[in-house]
Amino acid sequence: MEVRMGQGISNEWRLEEATEATANFLNKAEKPVIVCGSMLIRVAEDKNALIELIDASGYAFAVMLSSKGLVPELHPNFIRTYWGVISSDYCEDIVEAADAYVVVNPAFNDISSLGYTLLLIKERAVCFKIRRNSTCLRRVFAVFKDISS
């Protein structure tokens, strides 16, 4: 799924479209997972929004190597570090068997992707770059909050 929101400030119509498309995509998923990408920023407000999304969704979440330590590893939904075949078996199995991935601030390069060998399927992913999409991420969180109430 790809909904481009453009550079700079998003317009309201695109933001609504992206939020609706993301919510519809994730609501159909049976085995979704959140992957905290290697460019996860260290801004407390945005990390809090991410933790709120993890809590509201109930999804399992993993971190990529470079984001290790930036989210609480004692969280009950934490499944460890995802790094392809180097991951612990259950982390690799859970992430790669997921039918939807919420990838936050990914930076897929030859190192983070083990030479582009990660078995993530593009069509199963919705990617957020928090600096650009934090408002959309918060709106998706609000959708989960409404569903779980």
Residue pairs with C-beta under 8 A, 6 or more apart in sequence:
1 21
1 22
1 25
1 123
1 125
1 126
3 14
3 17
3 18
3 21
3 22
5 14
5 15
5 18
5 132
5 133
5 136
6 14
7 132
10 18
10 132
10 133
10 135
10 136
15 135
15 136
15 139
18 133
18 136
19 136
19 139
19 140
19 143
22 126
22 136
22 140
23 140
23 143
25 100
25 126
26 32
26 57
26 100
26 102
26 126
26 140
27 147
28 100
29 98
29 99
29 100
30 99
31 94
31 97
31 98
31 99
31 100
32 57
32 59
32 98
32 99
32 100
32 101
32 102
33 59
33 60
33 61
33 62
33 79
33 94
33 95
33 98
33 100
33 101
33 102
34 53
34 54
34 57
34 59
34 60
34 61
34 62
34 101
34 102
34 103
34 104
35 61
35 62
35 63
35 64
35 82
35 95
35 101
35 102
35 103
35 104
35 106
35 120
36 50
36 61
36 62
36 63
36 64
36 67
36 70
36 71
36 104
36 105
37 64
37 67
37 103
37 104
37 105
37 106
37 107
37 127
38 64
38 65
38 66
38 67
38 105
38 106
38 107
38 112
39 66
39 67
39 105
39 106
39 107
39 129
40 47
40 50
40 63
40 66
40 67
40 70
40 71
40 104
40 105
40 130
41 47
41 105
41 130
41 131
42 70
43 130
46 130
46 131
46 134
47 70
47 71
49 130
49 134
49 137
49 138
49 141
50 71
50 104
50 130
50 137
51 71
51 72
51 75
52 141
53 102
53 137
53 140
53 141
53 144
54 61
54 71
54 75
54 77
56 141
56 144
56 145
56 148
57 102
57 144
58 77
58 148
59 77
59 102
60 77
60 78
60 79
60 94
61 71
61 75
61 77
61 78
61 79
62 78
62 79
62 80
62 81
62 82
62 87
62 91
62 94
62 95
63 70
63 71
63 73
63 78
63 80
63 81
63 82
64 81
64 82
64 83
64 106
64 112
65 81
65 83
65 112
66 107
66 112
67 105
68 81
71 78
72 78
73 80
79 90
79 91
79 94
79 95
80 87
80 88
80 90
80 91
81 87
81 88
81 91
82 91
82 92
82 95
83 112
83 114
84 92
84 113
84 114
84 117
84 118
84 119
85 92
85 114
85 117
86 114
87 95
95 101
95 120
96 119
96 120
98 124
99 124
100 124
100 125
100 126
101 120
101 124
101 125
101 126
102 125
102 126
102 128
103 120
103 125
103 126
103 127
103 128
104 127
104 128
104 130
104 137
105 128
105 129
105 130
106 127
108 116
108 118
110 116
128 136
128 137
130 137
